[in-house]
């Protein structure tokens, strides 16, 4: 599982502790200055360094470093529980879905109003563009690694999760959404904690939606996790 990380020293112990048994956490350090990389190594994670700043850059570096047939993405700020990921993986492993996205169901104080609004606007634009029944451009997701690489994702900023869905829909993937609890994050948010950060994310995602859809190679078959 891939955990993009930027200054998440406080949250890392809880997150890695809840990684399912037998899974390998890949923490992608994206320029942390709080010792996150060292903490992750001591907790048994594989640490990948990605000097190029950007959520998409960190996610894609983790995807390239992964070796499992099915990969998962999860935020590293303790807002999402990695122990829930097997539920997302099962649908992919069993062939019922090609991409499963966790729809965040927030606890009190977990999701600022401006961030919810921005997410809702982008999700509505996405449904209109692709027909995918997605109500949340959530960071928790699961798909086959080779299929994701075949999408040819190019965004390396906040638009990466959205580009994944847009290209998957263009390729005819079966995309599903499952509810996952969303908790207040540990530490300050780098994106949704401010209007400016939210606006930047929405701008990046709107740019993705303006791009022409690209068809990709066929999905792979088989594999276990």
Legacy VTK file of the C-alpha trace (Angstrom):
# vtk DataFile Version 3.0
C-alpha trace
ASCII
DATASET POLYDATA
POINTS 225 float
0.000 0.000 0.000
1.176 3.482 -0.922
1.284 6.261 1.668
2.267 9.695 0.287
3.904 11.587 3.136
4.820 15.206 3.847
5.589 15.967 7.500
3.372 13.307 9.070
5.626 12.276 11.972
2.758 12.453 14.479
0.374 10.337 12.443
2.747 7.688 11.081
2.792 5.333 14.097
-1.009 5.021 14.133
-1.216 4.635 10.357
1.482 1.978 9.993
0.210 0.093 13.040
-3.112 -0.344 11.236
-1.703 -1.647 7.954
-3.167 -5.152 7.436
-0.931 -8.050 8.399
1.209 -9.282 5.520
0.931 -6.023 3.592
3.944 -3.839 2.841
3.522 -0.118 3.563
5.396 2.094 1.110
5.879 5.551 2.602
6.793 8.072 -0.078
8.571 10.968 1.583
7.855 14.134 -0.381
10.238 16.542 1.291
9.449 16.102 4.992
11.475 18.104 7.496
10.074 16.513 10.678
11.860 13.156 10.507
8.944 11.298 8.921
11.220 9.143 6.770
13.255 7.901 9.722
10.129 7.141 11.742
8.627 5.181 8.861
11.815 3.128 8.455
11.916 2.301 12.163
8.294 1.164 11.955
9.170 -1.279 9.174
7.931 0.600 6.122
9.721 0.768 2.805
10.627 4.438 2.381
10.835 5.965 -1.096
12.120 9.512 -1.527
10.372 11.698 -4.088
12.027 15.148 -4.220
9.561 16.525 -6.743
6.817 18.163 -4.672
3.218 17.226 -5.362
0.632 14.704 -4.202
0.597 13.050 -7.603
4.373 12.876 -7.719
4.431 11.035 -4.384
1.613 8.662 -5.352
3.200 7.783 -8.672
6.616 7.204 -7.121
4.961 4.721 -4.774
3.187 3.035 -7.675
6.503 2.589 -9.485
8.133 1.180 -6.351
5.304 -1.270 -5.590
5.521 -4.911 -6.645
2.116 -6.267 -5.581
-0.448 -7.121 -8.236
-3.104 -4.997 -6.512
-2.073 -1.694 -4.959
-3.835 0.644 -2.563
-3.467 4.344 -1.855
-4.215 5.944 1.493
-3.495 9.294 3.097
-0.811 9.256 5.772
-2.419 11.742 8.184
-4.593 9.309 10.225
-7.807 10.636 8.669
-8.402 7.258 6.989
-7.964 3.816 8.519
-5.704 1.467 6.505
-7.288 -1.552 8.204
-10.350 -0.971 5.986
-8.411 -1.423 2.756
-9.026 -5.197 2.359
-12.679 -4.366 1.706
-11.623 -2.245 -1.289
-9.158 -4.883 -2.478
-11.645 -7.762 -2.391
-13.795 -6.315 -5.161
-10.753 -5.897 -7.416
-9.307 -9.323 -6.601
-12.640 -11.037 -7.245
-13.075 -9.261 -10.575
-16.170 -7.296 -9.589
-14.429 -3.923 -9.965
-11.373 -2.489 -11.679
-11.068 0.601 -9.484
-12.591 1.051 -6.031
-12.648 4.493 -4.421
-13.436 5.168 -0.771
-16.219 7.711 -0.336
-15.404 9.716 2.785
-18.120 9.829 5.446
-16.817 12.520 7.782
-16.976 12.665 11.546
-17.582 16.052 13.155
-14.769 18.446 12.370
-13.110 16.136 9.871
-13.834 17.972 6.634
-14.022 21.800 6.387
-17.053 23.179 4.568
-14.988 24.800 1.817
-13.191 21.506 1.127
-16.488 19.594 0.941
-17.875 22.195 -1.452
-14.837 22.026 -3.720
-14.966 18.233 -3.750
-18.688 18.203 -4.548
-18.218 20.604 -7.466
-15.423 18.512 -8.972
-17.318 15.248 -8.437
-20.344 16.685 -10.228
-18.141 17.791 -13.140
-16.611 14.322 -13.219
-20.007 12.606 -13.412
-21.026 14.884 -16.252
-17.783 14.231 -18.109
-17.488 10.458 -17.655
-20.773 9.103 -16.314
-18.855 7.486 -13.442
-21.029 7.316 -10.316
-18.466 8.963 -8.074
-19.471 11.410 -5.346
-16.051 11.866 -3.768
-12.596 12.270 -5.303
-11.242 10.397 -2.307
-7.583 9.449 -1.740
-8.316 5.886 -0.543
-8.498 3.538 -3.529
-7.476 0.189 -4.945
-6.682 -1.175 -8.418
-4.279 -3.484 -10.236
-0.802 -2.000 -10.511
-0.171 -2.874 -14.149
-3.535 -1.470 -15.164
-2.792 1.808 -13.377
0.562 2.078 -15.109
-1.232 1.450 -18.384
-3.403 4.531 -17.842
-0.376 6.730 -18.526
-1.131 9.203 -15.725
0.733 12.489 -16.151
-0.560 14.816 -13.412
1.837 15.123 -10.498
-0.128 17.558 -8.372
-3.591 17.505 -6.801
-5.214 16.336 -10.018
-3.685 12.846 -9.876
-6.642 11.092 -8.153
-9.102 12.701 -10.564
-7.022 11.901 -13.645
-6.977 8.279 -12.528
-10.786 8.129 -12.563
-11.117 10.076 -15.834
-8.700 7.808 -17.682
-10.104 4.665 -16.093
-13.607 5.643 -17.234
-12.332 6.343 -20.757
-10.770 2.877 -20.774
-14.073 1.254 -19.828
-13.114 0.277 -16.283
-15.726 -0.785 -13.755
-15.463 1.928 -11.117
-17.131 1.544 -7.739
-17.342 3.562 -4.560
-17.610 2.342 -0.969
-18.212 4.364 2.174
-15.275 4.791 4.566
-15.150 6.741 7.845
-13.195 10.002 7.646
-11.642 11.344 10.846
-10.029 14.673 11.756
-6.463 14.518 10.482
-3.429 14.706 12.756
-1.515 17.948 12.209
-2.160 20.803 9.783
-3.545 20.094 6.329
-1.377 20.987 3.346
-4.360 21.255 0.987
-7.883 21.380 2.410
-6.983 23.250 5.594
-7.218 26.622 3.815
-9.331 28.229 1.121
-6.170 28.811 -0.907
-5.145 25.175 -0.692
-8.612 24.009 -1.652
-8.748 26.427 -4.566
-5.375 25.181 -5.814
-6.622 21.578 -5.686
-9.860 22.464 -7.506
-7.860 24.362 -10.137
-5.595 21.365 -10.711
-8.587 19.051 -11.014
-10.481 21.377 -13.347
-7.413 21.391 -15.589
-7.556 17.588 -15.726
-11.221 17.664 -16.730
-10.451 20.042 -19.598
-7.986 17.605 -21.128
-9.171 15.193 -23.851
-9.828 11.655 -22.617
-7.144 9.138 -23.569
-7.900 5.503 -24.244
-5.398 3.061 -22.809
-4.431 -0.535 -23.231
-6.738 -3.314 -22.049
-6.883 -4.327 -18.423
-4.866 -7.256 -17.197
-6.411 -10.364 -15.667
-5.628 -12.562 -12.687
-3.438 -11.884 -9.692
-4.158 -11.988 -6.032
-3.314 -8.866 -4.027
LINES 1 226
225 0 1 2 3 4 5 6 7 8 9 10 11 12 13 14 15 16 17 18 19 20 21 22 23 24 25 26 27 28 29 30 31 32 33 34 35 36 37 38 39 40 41 42 43 44 45 46 47 48 49 50 51 52 53 54 55 56 57 58 59 60 61 62 63 64 65 66 67 68 69 70 71 72 73 74 75 76 77 78 79 80 81 82 83 84 85 86 87 88 89 90 91 92 93 94 95 96 97 98 99 100 101 102 103 104 105 106 107 108 109 110 111 112 113 114 115 116 117 118 119 120 121 122 123 124 125 126 127 128 129 130 131 132 133 134 135 136 137 138 139 140 141 142 143 144 145 146 147 148 149 150 151 152 153 154 155 156 157 158 159 160 161 162 163 164 165 166 167 168 169 170 171 172 173 174 175 176 177 178 179 180 181 182 183 184 185 186 187 188 189 190 191 192 193 194 195 196 197 198 199 200 201 202 203 204 205 206 207 208 209 210 211 212 213 214 215 216 217 218 219 220 221 222 223 224
